[in-house]
Amino acid sequence: MSGPGPLGTFLQARRTRLRPEDVGLRDFGPRRRVAGLRREELAQLAGVSVSYYARLEQGLSRGASAEVLDAIARALLLDDHEHEHLVRLAGAARRAPRVRRPRPEKLADETRDLLRAVDGAPALVLGRRTDVLAWNAPGHALLAGHLDFHGPDDPAGRPNTSRMLFLDPHCRELYADWQRKARAVVGNLRVAVGRHPEDPLLAGLIGELSMRSPEFVALWADHRVAPCDAAAYELHHPVVGPVTVTQQTLSIARSPDQVLVVCMTAAGSASEEALTLLRQVSEPRNDTRTQHPHPRKATR
């Protein structure tokens, strides 16, 4: 094993973010030559030996117990999501890596039915790497009307919401507070990497964004971990103007790596009127490009 690995990198990043006063230690001011806490300080707070903690950060030890991980999480002041991420990284470090190219993600018939059932609201289905597996007409018109509606049908060329946010000028201009949305997307990608550390396509997406977006590099280096669940965003839509939506991310029971994202507006609001107008102006185009479900297998 070369380098600290994901577990060691995460520990280093979170240790350097803590100041001595955050954890009740004295700060010696200008004489302090390291950013954040020293290894020995963190080890003392966690109740483990300095040499043992150093081996964890260096990627030389893979056998941290649940009790040790809990103690380190408390010392690092991790929240629940970050604690879970730490446990996943430690678990992945114990397993021998299995690098194999995953199969293209597929949409179950039940998921297509679910997407059709919420056709009145903008919605899309995302895969584990934030690829768009499907979207309804309102979701496409609201979030990516400049892209091909049938793009998600091609597994090799599916739109990817993380790539769109950082590399597509149209999507960058859509969010009034782009930085806030970008932080949420990066935090969610951290969760995905913790769950699927051997996924080469996910690693390739991270590598591409790191090469092409300085903003992504800065946010990725922060090692914040936060799943996307529900958040309100102000959009500057090129057709209907300002729209405020709450993006709700819902789990799909039979496809745990996929999520349904639905954009909601407040009842009777100007944003609701704007979405109604958007549906009206986009309907003529969508009549000729509606996504049809794949044929179902016959049952006996």
N, C-alpha and C positions, 0 to 999 in steps of 0.2 A: 504493500500500500504506500503510495507516494503522496506527500502533502498531508495536511490536516483532515481533508475530507469535509463533507457537508456538516458533520457534527462539530468538528473542531473549529471550522470557520464560523459557525453560528455562535458557539461559545465565546470565541475571541471578539466577535462583533458586539455581542451584548455586554461583555465585560468592559469594553472600552467606552461604552455609552454611559456607564455609571460613574458618578462622582463620589468621592469619599463621604461627603455630607449626606448623600442620598441614603446611605446605609449606616449612618451614625459613627463614621470614622473621622479622625482628625485630618485636616488637609494642611500640608506643610507649605502651601503656596508655591512660589517660584522654584523651590528646591525639588519639586516633584517633576520627574523627567518622563513620565509615561502618561498617555491619555487614558482616562478612566481608572479602574482599579488595577492593582498589581495582581498577579496570579496568587501570590501568597495571601493577599488580603481576601480574595474570593474563596480560596481554599479554607481559610480560617472561618469565614462566615458560614460555609457549607459544612464544616466539621469533618473535612477530609484532609489527607496529607497533601502537601504541596507537590510532591513528586507524582502522586496519583492523578491530581487534577491536571498537571502539566502533560501527562501522557494522554489524557482525554483530549486536550486541545491540540496535541501534536498528531492525533490519529493513531497512537501506538497502543491504545487500550480500547477494547470493544465490549467489555463485560460489566458496564455500570449497572448496578442493581436499581430497582424501582425506588428504594429508599434514598440512594445516593442522588438519583436524578431529581427526586422531590426536593432534597436539600439544596441542590444546585439551583433549581428553579426558584426556590424561595430567596436564595442569596442574590440571584440576578433580578429579582422583582418581576418575574415573568407573569403575564396574565394567563388566563385559562387557555386561550388559543395558542400562545407561545409555549406554554407548558406541554400541551399535546404535541406540538411540533417537535419539541425537544425529545419527547419519548419516541416519536416516530423515527427521528433521525438516529437515535441510539439503537432502535430495533433494526433499522436498515444496516447499520454498521456491523451488527453481529452476523448478518447473513452474507453468504458468498454472493457476489454480484452475478446476475443472470442477464446479460445483454442480448436481447433479441428484438427484432423489428416487430412492433405490434401490428395487428391487423387493423384495417380502417374501421372506424367506429360506425355503427349502424343505428338507425332509428327504428324502434319497435313500432308495430302497428298501433299499439295502445298509446304510445307517445304522440304519434301523428293525430290520433283521435283527440287527444288532450289539447294539442295545439289548435286544431280546428274548432274545438269547443270554446276557446277563448278568443275567437276571431274578432270580436268587437274591440279588443284592446291590443295594442302593439305587444308582440311576444316573439320570442325565439328560443330555440333549444341549443345549448352549448355543450360540447364534449369536454373531456378531462383537460385538454390543452387550450380551451377557449375557442376551438373551431366552431363555426356556425353550422350545425347539422341540419337545421331547418328554421325558417321564419315565416310568419304569416304576412299578408300584404301590408297591414298597418305597421308591423314591426320593421319591415324592410323600408317602407316609406319614411318612417320617423328616424331611423338610425343609419340607414345606408342606401338611400334612394339612388345614389350615383353609381351603385354597383349592380351587377347582373343579378336579377331576382333568382335565377336558377343556379347561381354559383354553388350553393350548398349541395346540389345534386352530384357534383363531381368531387369524390374524396381527395383527389390529388390537387384540387384548386379551390378548396373551400375558403371562404373569408374567415379570418381569425380576428376576434375582437381586440386582443392584446396588440397584435401587429397593426391593426387599423388605428388604434388609439395613438400609438407612438409614431407611426410612419405615414399615415394617410392624412394630408392637410385638411381634407373635408371633415373627417371625424374629429380632428384636433380642434377645429373651429366650432364644432357643434356644442361642446361643453363650455359654459361660461366660466366655470372654475375647473379648468383642465387639470391643474396640479392635484386637486382633491380626487378626481376620478382616476388619475394615473396612480396615485398612492394606493387606492383601493384595488386596482387591477394587479399591481405588483404584490401587494399583501396576499391576494388570492392565489397568485402564481406560486408564492412561497409555500402555501398550503399544498398545492398540487405537487410540487417537487418533493415535499416531505412524504406524501402518500405514494408517489411513483418515482422513487430515486433512480430506477434502472430504465426509465422510458427514454430511448434515444431521440424520439421526435420532440419530446418536451425539452430535452437538453438542447436540441438543435434550435428550437424557438428562442430559448434563453440566450444562446450564443449569437443568433442573428440580431436580436434586439440589443445585445451588448455591443455588437460591432457597429450598428447603424444609429443608435440613439444615445447620446451622452446623458440625457435626462433619465433614461432607463438605468444606465450604469449607476448614477448617483442614488436612485431610489432602491435599486437592488442591493447596493452595498450597505444599506441601512438595516437590512435583515428584519424588517417589521413583518409580522405574521398576522393576517386578519382575513377570514373568509368573507366573501360578499354575501350579504343577507338582504338587507333592505336599506335604501338610502335615497334621499330626494336630491334631484339635480335640476338645475336650470339649463335649458337648452336654447341655443340660438339657431332655430331651424331656418334653412334658406328659403322655404316656401311660405310657412305660416308664422314666422317670427318667434318671439319668446314663448317657451312652453316649460312649465315645471312639472316634472313627473317623479313618481316614486318607483324606483326599480326594485321589484320584489324577486328574490331568487329562491325558487322552490325545488326541493329534492324530488327525484323521480324514483319511486319505490323499486321498480324492477331493473332500473339502470342506474346504479349508485354513482357512477362516474359522470352522469349527465345531469343537467339542471335546466329548469324552465324559468326564463326571465320574463316577467310581465311588467309593463310600464303602465302605471295607474295615475289618474289625475283626480283632484278633488271635485266632488259633485257640484255642478253649477258654476264652476270656475271658468275664467277666461281660457285656461289651458285645456279644459274639456271641450270648449267651443273650438279651439284651435285644432285639436285632434279630429273633431267631427269634420271640419273644413278640409283637413289633410286627407281624410278618407274619401271625401267627395271628389277632390281634384285628382286623386291617384287611382280611383276606380276605373276610369276608361283604360288606363295603361294596364292595370292588373287583370282586366277581363281576359287578356290574351296570354297571361303568364302565371296563372294560378298553379301552385304546386299540387299535383295529384298524388295521392297515396300510391305506393308501390302495390302491385297486385298481391292480394292475400292468397296464401296457399289453401287449396281446397281441403275441406275436412270431411272425413267419412262418417 
